[in-house]
Amino acid sequence: MLVPRRYQTNYADWVHRDHLVCRLTDRGHLSDPLTGRVPVSAHAPDGGRGRLLVNQLCDLVRVHTTPVGTSTRIHPQRG
């Protein structure tokens, strides 16, 4: 998942019960709970299609956002 460069991003990945898990955290804040679940216009100035693609390709996407940052944990599809 691509994250805007204006935020310092931390990345971690590991295997849990034979599943790959990836986590991205940054200081950004998501105000729209449907970010990445609803398609955006092809002409959207800030993109937004990356989160949609991640939601379509992964078994599970968990996003936790607070006023001080956001953590996104993805579980890619197996096989």
Helices and strands as residue ranges (DSSP letters): E 10-16, E 19-26, H 49-57, E 58-66, E 69-76
